[in-house]
Amino acid sequence: AQSVTQPDIHITVSEGASLELRCNYSYGATPYLFWYVQSPGQGLQLLLKYFSGDTLVQGIKGFEAEFKRSQSSFNLRKPSVHWSDAAEYFCAVGISNFGNEKLTFGTGTRLTIIP
Amino acid sequence: EPEVTQTPSHQVTQMGQEVILRCVPISNHLYFYWYRQILGQKVEFLVSFYNNEISEKSEIFDDQFSVERPDGSNFTLKIRSTKLEDSAMYFCASSDRAKNIQYFGAGTRLSVL
């Protein structure tokens, strides 16, 4: 069965600093990978996805992620964080590309931004 | 932009009572899902639904749970006899086959007392 590990439970970053959130997955075949963001009291918003092709994917709000098969990783990055980026970030893996599959989520990383 | 709508935003119930959580998926989507997130824990898959039947369900989704698409727009999750451990945020999601992206609602927080 697939699994997702987000090793960092909580990260604190200064506003304007760069950010990298780690995600490692376990799955026997090529996974479909996602990053979602959850602001307090809100639902899950899709930041970006990887299905195939270019291993560096761009998302909304200036985020990007890189798929590295050799490391089974899909780390999320942003060159300069804004106070509004404070939220919980979830990495997720899906197991098929046919529209009807479950997502397996990591435990999430809570991002705090300090002035 | 189309969005998934969930009602109510917060539901308080007594242990043993039945609850129905409601969701209106994005209108042209064909695949529907329920997930839950116990406070402080990760989001967990409950069930997926397509063509008016369950496609897959997790071990959490036992006989106390059921899903239904009663009309062309709503998708519901029913818990027949709630337990304290059912207290969680429940998320509905929908997707279409072409884009294969699940869009989530804002969730219903269920509190079982």
Chai-1 contact restraints between the chains, C-beta under 6 A:
chainA,res_idxA,chainB,res_idxB,connection_type,confidence,min_distance_angstrom,max_distance_angstrom,comment,restraint_id
A,Q42,B,A106,contact,1.0,0.0,6.0,A-B,restraint_1
A,G43,B,F104,contact,1.0,0.0,6.0,A-B,restraint_2
A,G43,B,G105,contact,1.0,0.0,6.0,A-B,restraint_3
A,G43,B,A106,contact,1.0,0.0,6.0,A-B,restraint_4
A,G43,B,G107,contact,1.0,0.0,6.0,A-B,restraint_5
A,L44,B,F104,contact,1.0,0.0,6.0,A-B,restraint_6
A,N97,B,N100,contact,1.0,0.0,6.0,A-B,restraint_7
A,G99,B,Y31,contact,1.0,0.0,6.0,A-B,restraint_8
A,G99,B,S95,contact,1.0,0.0,6.0,A-B,restraint_9
A,G99,B,R97,contact,1.0,0.0,6.0,A-B,restraint_10
A,G99,B,N100,contact,1.0,0.0,6.0,A-B,restraint_11
A,N100,B,Y31,contact,1.0,0.0,6.0,A-B,restraint_12
A,N100,B,S48,contact,1.0,0.0,6.0,A-B,restraint_13
A,N100,B,Y50,contact,1.0,0.0,6.0,A-B,restraint_14
A,N100,B,S55,contact,1.0,0.0,6.0,A-B,restraint_15
A,K102,B,F45,contact,1.0,0.0,6.0,A-B,restraint_16
A,K102,B,S48,contact,1.0,0.0,6.0,A-B,restraint_17
A,F105,B,K42,contact,1.0,0.0,6.0,A-B,restraint_18
A,F105,B,V43,contact,1.0,0.0,6.0,A-B,restraint_19
A,T107,B,K42,contact,1.0,0.0,6.0,A-B,restraint_20
